C-alpha cells in the first residue's frame, strides 16, 4: 500500500462511523458499520423522491 492509503486508514478511530450507500437506478440502500467492520444498523432502504428530467425545448 502506498503512504496515501495508510494515511486514510489511520484516520479511522473508535468514534468513526462508516456508512456505505448503494445507489441504484430506482432503489437505494445504506448500512452503518464501526471502525472494526461490525454492522451497527442493518441495511436500510432509502426513500428518495424521484427526480424528473427537464424537458429540452
Steps between C-alpha positions, in 0.01 A plus 500: 500500500616849436536759774184685389291187562664447840423859596132449418486174698663669801223764505246236607461507880265359765256786443490460122171394344523357151191508282487306178240606246393303194350734243304326229256615236183466709588372850778616730633325812723601791680313778708632791805327645754584768879525472540121530247415230218398732153581366331758725178529306376253245431598143249781464316590181523872435179657379598785275266691272541425132670772306345595172704607207436846364356497151713659234340766280 
